[in-house]
Amino acid sequence: MNPLRPLELIYPPIIKAHLKTIEPKYFPLIGESLEKQLRYQPDTENRNRKPLKRPITFGTQWEVRFGPGNIFRAFYKVNREEYQVEILAIGIKKNSRLNVGGQEYEI
């Protein structure tokens, strides 16, 4: 397996519903941040990218933080065999609350 081979980012249809609760002015930032953070080493931990200790309801393995004040969260899982990263949820975190598609989660 070539570790430098770019992985394909997969956005399931539910992501459109998640983005409806985020101001459109942030869409370019979200796309660029996910591309930069997840295209090559999505399963390498760093300051803003971490494996989840206890997955929330989306069946995710990893979380990446980004945006002004790191308010955005994207949750994803990595399939190295298929060279894919599936984005499972995108939301906004304020304090200990995560809002994904209009639904609030306490984390």
C-alpha positions as CSV (number, residue, x, y, z in Angstrom):
1,M,0.0,0.0,0.0
2,N,1.4,3.4,-1.0
3,P,1.0,5.7,2.1
4,L,1.3,8.8,-0.2
5,R,-1.5,7.8,-2.5
6,P,-4.4,10.3,-2.1
7,L,-7.5,9.0,-0.6
8,E,-10.9,9.7,-2.1
9,L,-13.3,11.7,0.1
10,I,-16.8,10.3,0.1
11,Y,-19.7,12.5,1.1
12,P,-23.0,10.6,1.6
13,P,-26.2,12.4,0.8
14,I,-26.9,13.1,4.5
15,I,-24.1,15.6,4.5
16,K,-26.2,18.0,2.5
17,A,-28.7,18.0,5.5
18,H,-25.8,18.7,7.9
19,L,-24.6,21.6,5.8
20,K,-28.1,23.2,5.7
21,T,-27.6,24.3,9.3
22,I,-24.2,26.0,8.5
23,E,-23.9,29.4,7.0
24,P,-23.0,29.1,3.2
25,K,-20.1,31.5,3.6
26,Y,-18.2,28.6,5.4
27,F,-18.6,26.0,2.6
28,P,-15.3,26.8,0.9
29,L,-13.5,26.7,4.2
30,I,-15.1,23.3,5.1
31,G,-14.2,21.8,1.7
32,E,-10.6,23.1,1.8
33,S,-10.1,22.1,5.4
34,L,-11.3,18.5,4.8
35,E,-9.3,18.2,1.6
36,K,-6.1,19.4,3.4
37,Q,-6.6,17.3,6.6
38,L,-8.0,14.1,5.2
39,R,-6.7,13.5,1.6
40,Y,-3.3,11.9,2.5
41,Q,-3.0,11.0,6.2
42,P,-6.5,10.9,7.7
43,D,-5.6,8.3,10.3
44,T,-2.5,10.0,11.6
45,E,-3.3,11.8,14.9
46,N,-2.3,15.5,15.2
47,R,-3.5,18.5,17.2
48,N,-6.8,18.8,15.4
49,R,-7.3,15.2,14.2
50,K,-7.9,12.5,16.7
51,P,-9.4,9.0,16.9
52,L,-12.5,8.9,19.0
53,K,-12.4,7.1,22.3
54,R,-16.2,6.6,22.3
55,P,-17.9,7.0,18.9
56,I,-21.0,9.1,18.8
57,T,-24.1,8.0,17.0
58,F,-22.6,8.2,13.5
59,G,-20.5,5.1,13.7
60,T,-17.3,7.2,13.3
61,Q,-13.7,6.4,14.0
62,W,-12.1,9.8,13.8
63,E,-12.8,13.5,14.4
64,V,-11.2,16.5,12.8
65,R,-11.5,20.1,14.1
66,F,-11.2,23.2,12.0
67,G,-12.4,26.7,11.2
68,P,-12.4,29.9,13.3
69,G,-11.8,28.8,16.9
70,N,-12.0,25.2,15.8
71,I,-15.8,25.4,15.9
72,F,-16.4,22.9,13.1
73,R,-16.2,19.2,13.5
74,A,-16.2,16.5,10.9
75,F,-16.5,12.8,11.8
76,Y,-15.3,10.2,9.5
77,K,-14.0,6.6,9.0
78,V,-11.1,5.5,6.9
79,N,-11.0,2.5,4.5
80,R,-7.4,2.1,3.6
81,E,-8.1,-1.0,1.4
82,E,-10.3,1.1,-0.9
83,Y,-8.3,4.3,-0.4
84,Q,-11.4,6.2,0.8
85,V,-12.4,8.5,3.6
86,E,-16.1,8.6,4.3
87,I,-17.3,11.8,5.9
88,L,-20.2,10.7,8.2
89,A,-21.1,14.0,9.9
90,I,-20.3,17.7,9.8
91,G,-21.3,20.0,12.6
92,I,-20.7,23.0,14.9
93,K,-19.4,22.6,18.4
94,K,-20.1,25.3,21.0
95,N,-19.0,24.6,24.5
96,S,-20.0,21.0,25.3
97,R,-22.7,20.8,22.6
98,L,-22.4,19.6,19.1
99,N,-25.0,20.6,16.5
100,V,-25.2,18.3,13.5
101,G,-28.0,18.9,11.0
102,G,-30.1,20.7,13.6
103,Q,-29.8,18.0,16.1
104,E,-27.9,18.6,19.3
105,Y,-25.6,16.2,21.0
106,E,-23.8,16.6,24.3
107,I,-20.2,15.6,24.2
